[in-house]
Amino acid sequence: MLCIDRLASALTWASALLFIAGCAQSPAPAASSAPAPAVARVVLGAPAAARSWDEFKRQAARRMVAATPGGTYMGKPPEPLLAIPVLEVEFSADGSVRNVKVLRTPTQAQDTTQLAIDAVRRGAPYGDMSRLAKPWKYTEVFLFDDQRRFKPRTLDD
């Protein structure tokens, strides 16, 4: 009977140690709800010189979409949207991106802000700015769906 009590006690201690060791392991990293879409490198044609800011904004939005195949969607934006970053983009006279300022970072899916910045840079250059009134900058709102694909708000107008 004494041997059985010692064996039971030893098994209890061994079980407790195994349990504690299992609790000490770090949990596996959580997977992202949706990976960012893969973006292939695209060569864009030369942009036309815009005659108005409205024309420029539409052309810029189309260039961002063309430069980001698989990372955009067209049609009606889903409800609810995953994220809505807002960027102010400043240009040089030749249409190259001079500066990107983040005006709104979403509270969730904050990585979409960088996806939007990357899309702006991929779409450059945006064409001769000399016909447009200074300052050569505008604001774009990016509407992201659950797959982290975007649509520039300008294309909804």
C-alpha positions in Angstrom: 0.0 0.0 0.0 2.9 2.4 0.8 4.4 1.8 -2.7 1.1 2.6 -4.4 0.8 5.9 -2.3 4.4 6.9 -3.3 3.7 6.1 -7.0 0.5 8.1 -6.9 2.3 11.0 -5.3 5.1 10.9 -7.9 2.6 10.8 -10.8 0.7 13.8 -9.3 4.0 15.8 -9.1 5.0 14.7 -12.6 1.6 15.7 -14.0 1.8 19.1 -12.3 5.3 19.7 -13.7 4.2 18.8 -17.2 1.2 21.1 -16.9 3.4 24.0 -15.7 5.9 23.4 -18.5 3.1 23.5 -21.0 1.8 26.8 -19.6 5.3 28.3 -19.9 5.5 27.9 -23.6 4.8 31.0 -25.6 1.6 30.9 -27.7 1.9 30.6 -31.5 1.7 34.1 -33.2 -1.8 35.1 -34.3 -2.3 35.0 -38.0 -3.5 38.2 -39.6 -7.1 38.3 -40.6 -6.3 38.9 -44.2 -2.8 39.2 -45.7 -2.0 42.2 -47.8 -2.5 41.5 -51.5 0.5 40.7 -53.5 1.4 43.5 -55.9 3.2 42.9 -59.2 5.4 45.6 -60.7 3.6 47.4 -63.5 5.1 49.8 -66.1 2.7 52.6 -66.6 2.5 54.7 -69.8 3.3 58.4 -69.8 0.6 60.5 -68.0 -1.3 63.2 -69.9 -1.0 66.8 -68.7 -4.2 67.6 -66.8 -6.0 70.8 -67.5 -7.9 71.0 -64.2 -7.5 69.6 -60.6 -10.6 67.4 -61.1 -9.1 65.9 -64.2 -5.8 65.4 -62.4 -7.4 63.7 -59.4 -9.3 61.2 -61.6 -6.1 60.5 -63.6 -4.1 60.0 -60.4 -6.6 57.7 -58.9 -6.7 55.6 -62.2 -2.9 55.4 -62.2 -2.8 54.2 -58.6 -5.3 51.5 -59.5 -3.4 50.5 -62.6 -0.1 50.4 -60.7 -1.6 48.1 -58.1 -3.1 45.0 -59.9 -4.8 42.7 -57.4 -4.7 45.2 -54.7 -7.7 47.2 -55.7 -11.5 46.7 -56.3 -14.0 48.6 -58.4 -17.7 49.0 -57.9 -19.6 49.9 -54.8 -17.5 49.9 -51.6 -18.5 47.2 -49.0 -20.2 48.0 -45.7 -18.5 48.2 -43.4 -15.2 49.2 -44.7 -12.1 47.7 -43.1 -10.1 51.0 -43.0 -10.2 54.6 -44.4 -6.7 56.2 -44.4 -6.5 59.8 -45.8 -3.4 61.1 -47.4 -2.3 64.5 -48.6 0.0 64.1 -51.6 2.4 67.0 -52.7 3.9 67.0 -56.1 6.9 68.5 -57.9 6.5 70.3 -61.2 7.2 67.1 -63.2 4.5 65.2 -61.3 6.8 63.2 -59.1 5.7 62.7 -55.5 7.4 65.2 -53.3 5.8 64.4 -50.0 3.0 62.2 -48.6 1.4 63.4 -45.3 -0.9 61.1 -43.4 -4.0 63.1 -42.4 -6.0 60.1 -41.0 -4.7 56.8 -39.8 -7.4 54.2 -39.2 -7.8 52.8 -35.7 -7.8 49.3 -37.0 -5.8 47.8 -39.8 -3.2 50.5 -39.5 -1.1 48.8 -42.1 -3.5 50.0 -44.8 -1.9 53.5 -44.4 1.4 52.2 -45.7 -0.4 50.3 -48.5 -2.0 53.6 -49.5 1.3 55.4 -49.4 2.9 52.6 -51.5 0.1 52.9 -54.1 0.6 56.6 -54.4 4.4 56.1 -55.0 3.8 53.3 -57.5 1.5 55.5 -59.6 4.1 58.3 -60.0 4.9 60.3 -62.0 1.5 61.9 -62.5 2.4 64.3 -65.3 3.2 67.9 -65.9 1.8 70.1 -63.1 2.5 73.5 -64.7 -1.1 74.0 -66.0 -2.5 73.5 -62.5 -2.7 76.2 -59.7 -0.3 75.9 -56.9 0.1 74.4 -54.3 0.5 71.2 -56.2 -1.1 68.9 -53.7 -4.4 67.2 -53.0 -6.1 64.9 -50.6 -7.1 61.3 -51.4 -9.3 59.0 -49.3 -8.6 55.3 -49.6 -11.5 52.9 -49.0 -10.2 49.5 -47.9 -12.2 46.2 -48.0 -11.6 43.1 -45.8 -9.0 41.7 -48.2 -7.0 45.0 -47.8 -7.8 46.0 -51.4 -8.4 49.7 -51.9 -10.4 52.0 -54.0 -9.6 55.8 -54.2 -12.6 57.7 -53.1 -12.1 60.0 -56.2 -13.4 57.2 -58.4 -16.7 57.1 -56.5 -17.6 60.7 -57.7 
